[in-house]
Amino acid sequence: MTNDDYIESLMNPSLWFRQAFSQKMIADKILHEIIMNKDFIQSMQRSQDFSDFAQLWGNALYHYGIGIENGFKALIIKKHPELINIEIKEDDVILHDIGGKSSKNHDLYSLANRAGVLGQESGFEKKLVRNVLKHLTDNIRWGARYPVPTIKSKLFQIEDDIPHVCVYGFHILDVIEPIFEHFKKEQNNIQ
């Protein structure tokens, strides 16, 4: 692949959206094929051991989070290509970040701001979206890979006025789904 071919692929938001939807599909499969499987639920109830559920749920959230990260980066590529930082060294192209330093640490809330998707919400809804994105950021950084964060002070704490079930339970899907719907609309509007 030539440098120009690589840069052309890198700058193609459709590829990034496709990756976002692929990650969502994996998360949906974990959720529907495993977690919501009748035999799995009955086995958990019999054993009263919910650790497998927690691990699988964390992995589903990881894939939703990575999907959202790729979708936000697709939006940045589409609308703000000046926020893509690459370096060309002889026969190599190095992607340093998309959207600024927030992309290096997978900060979904910062990427959402850079992508321009926040701002329509107000009050509680804005706080809820921020808390969900911060929780998913934790899942990307460490939640699906390690039993504890690599730095204790980096552990996300939900805001007191947000019901825990909205961020840690299945209601998180009510926040995630409209984000992916937004990505689909943006993908359909690529010339």
N, C-alpha and C positions, 0 to 999 in steps of 0.2 A: 504494500500500500504506500503510495507516495504521500508526502507531507500534505499536498493539496487535497488528496482523497480523504486523508484523515481529518483535516480541518473541515471539509465539506460534511463528513459524517457527524463530527462533533457539533456542528452548527445546525444540524437537522432536528428541529423539535419533534418531528414525527417519530424518530427513533427513540427519543426520550419518553414520549407519551406511550409508545408501545411497551417500553420497559416498565413504566408505571403500571399499566394495565396487566402486564404479566405478573408483577408482584402482587397485585390485588387478587388476581385469579388464584395464586398460591395460597394467600391468606383465606380467601373464601373456601377453598378446598379443605384446608385445615379445620376451619370452623364447621362447615356443613358435613364433610365426609367423616371427620374424626370426632370432634368435640360434641356435635349434636347427634352423633350416632347412638341409637337406642342401646346397643350392647355396651358401648363405652360408658354411657350414663348409668346403666344398671350396675355395671362392675364397680364404678366409683361409689355408688350408693351402698352396695353390699360391703365393700371394704372400708368405707368411711375415710378413704385416703384420696385426697383431692390434689395431691402433688403433681400427678400427670396432667390433670386439667390445667393447673397453673402454668406448667411448662409449655403445654400446647397453646394455651391462650397467649402467653408471652411471645411465642414464635409467630402466631398469627398477627399480633400487633407489630412485631418486627417487620413482617412483610408488608403490612399496610403502611407502616412508617416509611420504609424504603420506597414504596410505590409513590407515596405523597412527595417524598424528597425528589424523586425523578420527575414527577409532574410539575413541581415548582421550578425545577431547573429547566424543564421544557418551556415553561412560560417565560422564564428569564431569557432563554435563548431566542424565543420568538419575539419578545417585546423589548428586551434590553440587552442586545448582543454586546454592548459596550461593557457589560459586567462580567464578561468571560475573559479570564486571564490565562493566556497561553504564552509559552516561550518556545521559539524555534532555535534549536541548536543543531547546526549542520544537517544531518539526515534524520533528526528526531524532533518531534513536537511534544512538548510537555504541557499537560493541562494542570494548571495550578489551582484554579477554582472557578466556580460559576456562582456568581452572586456575592462575591466578597468572601471574607474569612468565615462567614457563617457556614459556608458549604464544607469547610474542612472539619468542623465539629458536628455536622449534621443537625444544626439548630433549625428545626422546621419552622418555628415562629419567625425567626429572622429571615429565612428564605421566603416565607409567605409574604412578609413585608416587602422584600426586594422584588418579588414577583408581582406585587400590586394587587393581591387578592384580598387583603384585609382592608377594612375601612367601611364596608357596607353594614357591618354588624354594629350594635350599640349595647351598652350596659351589660346585662347578664350574658347575653349571647356572645359578646366579644370576649368576656372573661372565660366562658366555657370553651370557646375555640382555642384561646391561648393555653388553657390548662390541658386540653386534649393534645395539642401540638407539643407541649412541653413533656407530657407523659410519653408520647410516641418517640420523642427525641431520646428519652432515657432508654426506651426499648431498643432503639437503633444503637446507641452508644454501648450499652452493657446488658440490658434486661434479658435479652434472649441468649446471651453468651456466657454471662457470669452470674453467680448467685448473689453477689453484692457489687455495688459500683466500685470502680477503681479508686475513687476519691470520695470519702464519706460526705464531705460538704457539698458534693455535686448532686446528691440525691434530690430529685424533684419532690417538692411538697405542694400538694393541692391547696388552693386558696380556701380559707375557712367557709366562705359563703357559697361554695360550689358543692352540691351533693356528690359524695364519693361515687355513687352508682353511675353518675353521668360520665365519669372519666375512667373508672376502674371496672365498670360492668359493661353489659352488652349495649347500653345506651350510647356508648362511645361510637357505635356504628351509625347512629343518627347524625353525628357530626362528620364522620369520615365520608359517608356516601355522597353528600352534596359537594364535597371537594372533588371527588372523582367525576361526578356529573359535570362540574365546571371544566375539568380537564377534557372531558369528551367533547363539550361544546367548542372549546378552544382548538382541539385537534381537528374538528370538522371545519373550522374556519381557516385552515392553512391553505394558502394559494399554491 
